[in-house]
Amino acid sequence: MVKKFWELGRTSLVILSCLTVLIAGCNKKQLLKAEEVTGESMMDRVATDKAAYEPGEQVNFTLYFKESVSDAEVRVQYRHLEKVIEEQVLKGSGEKLDWTWTPPKEDGKGYMAEIFSIQNGEAKDHLNIAVDVSSDWTKFPRYGYLADFHEMSQDEMAAVIERLNRFHINGVQFYDWQYKHQTPIKMDGGQPAKSWEDIANRPVAFNTVKGYIDLVHARNMKAMNYNLIFGAYEDAEKDGVKREWGLFKDPSATNQDKHPLPEGWASDIMLYDPSNTEWQNYLISKEAEVFEHLPFDGWHVDQLGDRGGLWNAQGESVKLPEGYVSFLKKAKEQLDVYYVMNAVGQYGQAFLAPNAPLDFLYTEVWDGHPKYKNLKEIIDQNTKYSKQRLNTVLAAYMNYDLANAPGEFNTPGVLLTDAVIFASGGSHLELGENMLAKEYFPNKNLKIPVELEKQLIHYYDFLVAYQNILRGGLEESKTTVEGTGDVQISASADQGKVWSFAKQRDGDDIIHFINFTDAATMDWNDSAGEQTEPTERQNVKVAVRTSGEVDRIMFASPDYYGGSPVELAFEQKDGQVAIELPKLKYWDLIKISYK
């Protein structure tokens, strides 16, 4: 059987559809096409007022023009995946344009708003922005961080949160905000102190922490309080911590395990047995004090990976993963808040995911998982460990060695890693006041190039707009892809080839293409900042082997037209579907729908 849709032309990406214009007196209008916009850009940027919305909640948009305009006409097309569900035509003058939209009341949906400026009846400019309608932020977690809590003005804090909001960050980890690990909030006369110093002797202002939480909540983001599950300062006995609660490197309990920190910091971190009920009661009570005085939404619980053989004060061997689960269950009983726990290098994740009261899974990726393929393996593992209940966030630090000195992040390295993580169904803890290069979040040696910042906005819009075919409820597909032209396609992440893998949801195949044809390294962290920018490939011929009768194929990429979807022509014969990817730079996806 051979089937062809309309002809697209080899180099044009055409969105073919029509819709009913929801304005009185108008009939059907042809859909505007992002790739056909060729006029001079007049629109600067677009923003929404929140990172995510409740079902039925109104979305407030603001479009900023590059300069003041008069009688501007703007047309907005709202999409869920390839389907246009509504349209608005707007008029405005001045430096910006405000409007509202109420999405459908369905929960857990991602949308894209395509915004076109119209002159003489033609589209001259185009911008996109995504909208997440989800009542539960843990279904599609997009995790960011804050690491500076010195005395700050309201405007300074608001600017940081406004930027995170543009990336649709819906949960924020407050890193090293605390006074001491064993007494996170410093008290003064029964009330929180106005200020204190953190473990690196950096100033922390209570009003900054509280102010940030309030700003986060105003954007419908969640604020997560960071603390170790088993750490305390060397002077912790003054605060009521007992040495016999400790973790020891020997059965005779003479050498307490500790995590050394740089000279000049407030203390090394002494480690305690997370399964010890007295330690559990002590630390949970201290966390309860935090939640009493600061409206955090949850606890980001940290650990330190595999510590080797450990014993308690009674000389009994301690199994940390079991202790973690015991601690978390008791914490959840006493503090019914959100819980996320770091599985350092996947340590303990196989036990944590099915047993602990966690709201999503979080893995800090280290040397044991150095390759791009390992990022997908971790996300796939976590899906299996949790029986598809929990989504994954990866803390994966980019340009690690490059960040030992001032410089800039390497854009191709960051985008390729994000492409792999997002395509695999995860998200990437990377964005805060700056961007993460080290496990010590305040490190700011590397700046974000302007072009990388711009491209990351497209990537996070893409993550939200296509979240329903990227994250949650997907299964591996047996559909395979071959290259039929000059570009080699591989089912494994091979240097010099395009990596393709497929997943399935609701009968549709979602196939990803990640471009390693020009990759200088296959190490995801691009430690020295040497990853090369891939050459843009055009008209990439591929053959998809499938037994189903294809109805339609959608193409989308964060690298083109702000992620707007495109309908592809195809030819199906003898169990093989021939298509062309119009363009491929870092990452493309196609969604194949069947009859």
Beta strands, then each sheet from edge to edge (+ up, - down):
strand 1: 18-20
strand 2: 28-30
strand 3: 43-48
strand 4: 59-80
strand 5: 83-101
strand 6: 109-119
strand 7: 122-133
strand 8: 143-146
strand 9: 171-174
strand 10: 187-188
strand 11: 191-192
strand 12: 195-197
strand 13: 203-205
strand 14: 222-228
strand 15: 231-232
strand 16: 258-259
strand 17: 269-271
strand 18: 298-302
strand 19: 338-344
strand 20: 361-364
strand 21: 392-395
strand 22: 407-408
strand 23: 426-429
strand 24: 446-447
strand 25: 475-476
strand 26: 480-483
strand 27: 489-490
strand 28: 498-505
strand 29: 508-515
strand 30: 537-545
strand 31: 550-556
strand 32: 566-567
strand 33: 571-573
strand 34: 576-584
strand 35: 587-594
sheet 1: 1+ 2-
sheet 2: 3+ 4- 5+
sheet 3: 3+ 4- 6+ 7-
sheet 4: 8+ 9+ 14+ 18+ 19+ 20+ 21+ 23+
sheet 5: 10+ 11-
sheet 6: 12+ 13-
sheet 7: 15+ 17- 16+
sheet 8: 22+ 24+
sheet 9: 25+ 28- 27-
sheet 10: 25+ 28- 29+ 35- 31+ 32-
sheet 11: 26+ 30- 34+ 33-
end
